[in-house]
Amino acid sequence: MTNALSPAEFTLFIRDASRNFVDDSRVGLREINQRLHTLGWERIELDYHTSQLIVAHFEAEEDTEN
Protein backbone atom coordinates (compact mmCIF):
# COMPACT_ATOMS: atom_id res chain seq x y z
CA MET A 1 0.00 0.00 0.00
CA THR A 2 1.31 3.43 -0.90
CA ASN A 3 0.97 6.61 1.12
CA ALA A 4 1.02 8.78 -1.99
CA LEU A 5 -1.63 11.47 -2.13
CA SER A 6 -3.55 12.59 -5.18
CA PRO A 7 -3.27 16.31 -6.01
CA ALA A 8 -6.71 16.93 -4.45
CA GLU A 9 -5.80 14.99 -1.30
CA PHE A 10 -2.48 16.83 -1.07
CA THR A 11 -4.24 20.20 -1.10
CA LEU A 12 -6.62 19.08 1.64
CA PHE A 13 -3.80 17.58 3.70
CA ILE A 14 -1.74 20.79 3.55
CA ARG A 15 -4.81 22.80 4.55
CA ASP A 16 -5.48 20.55 7.56
CA ALA A 17 -1.82 20.44 8.56
CA SER A 18 -1.45 24.21 8.31
CA ARG A 19 -4.49 24.75 10.50
CA ASN A 20 -2.76 22.76 13.21
CA PHE A 21 0.33 24.98 12.98
CA VAL A 22 -1.77 28.14 12.98
CA ASP A 23 -3.73 27.01 16.05
CA ASP A 24 -0.55 26.77 18.11
CA SER A 25 2.93 27.02 16.62
CA ARG A 26 4.39 25.49 19.79
CA VAL A 27 2.55 22.21 19.36
CA GLY A 28 4.79 19.19 18.81
CA LEU A 29 4.91 16.92 15.81
CA ARG A 30 3.40 14.03 17.76
CA GLU A 31 0.33 16.10 18.65
CA ILE A 32 0.00 17.42 15.09
CA ASN A 33 -0.02 13.84 13.81
CA GLN A 34 -2.64 12.90 16.42
CA ARG A 35 -4.81 15.83 15.31
CA LEU A 36 -4.38 14.88 11.65
CA HIS A 37 -5.28 11.26 12.42
CA THR A 38 -8.41 12.51 14.18
CA LEU A 39 -9.29 14.39 10.99
CA GLY A 40 -9.01 11.17 8.98
CA TRP A 41 -5.38 11.23 7.86
CA GLU A 42 -4.49 7.92 9.54
CA ARG A 43 -2.34 6.66 6.68
CA ILE A 44 -0.13 9.78 6.70
CA GLU A 45 2.58 10.40 9.29
CA LEU A 46 3.97 13.92 9.06
CA ASP A 47 7.74 14.00 9.59
CA TYR A 48 9.89 16.87 10.81
CA HIS A 49 11.24 17.86 7.39
CA THR A 50 7.82 17.92 5.76
CA SER A 51 6.42 19.94 8.64
CA GLN A 52 9.20 22.50 8.16
CA LEU A 53 8.40 22.75 4.43
CA ILE A 54 4.75 23.41 5.27
CA VAL A 55 5.71 26.10 7.78
CA ALA A 56 8.10 27.73 5.29
CA HIS A 57 5.45 27.69 2.58
CA PHE A 58 2.89 29.49 4.71
CA GLU A 59 5.44 31.96 6.10
CA ALA A 60 6.46 32.85 2.53
CA GLU A 61 2.83 33.16 1.52
CA GLU A 62 2.21 35.43 4.51
CA ASP A 63 5.19 37.62 3.55
CA THR A 64 3.86 38.12 0.02
CA GLU A 65 0.47 39.19 1.40
CA ASN A 66 2.03 41.91 3.55
N, C-alpha and C positions, 0 to 999 in steps of 0.2 A: 504494500500500500504506500502510496506517495503522499507527501504533505504539501505538494505543490498547490498553489491557489490559482484559480482562474483570474483574469483581469478584474471582473466584477467583485469576486471574493476579496481580492487584494485591496481594492478600494475600501470595502466595508471593514476589513480587518484594520487597516491603517486608521480609519475613522475611529473605530472602537478603542484601539490602542492609544491614540492621541488623547482621547477623552480621559483616559486613566492618568496620563501624564499631566493634563491640564487640571484635573481635580486636585492633585497633590503631587508636586514635583519631587517630594521627598520620599514617596512611596517606593518600596523595594521591588526588584524584579520578580521575586517570588509572589508578592501580593498582586502585582500587575497580571501575572499569569493566572492566578486564582480568579481574579475579576474577569479576565478574558474567557476562562473556562466556564464561568457562570453565565457569560453571554452566549455560550454555544461554540466557542473556539477550542474544544477539547483536543482536537488533533494537532493544534499548533502550540509550540512552546517557544515563546519569545526569548531570544538569547541577548546577552549584554550588547554585542556589536550591532545587532539589528535595532535594539532599543535606542542606541545612540544615533543611528542613522535617522530614525523617526524623529527624535528630538531635534537633530540638526535641520531636518527638512522643515519642521514647523517653526523653528527659530528663524530660518532664512525667509520663510514665507511671511512671518511677522515683520521682519525688517523691511521687506519690500512694500508692505502695506503702510508703514510709517514714513 
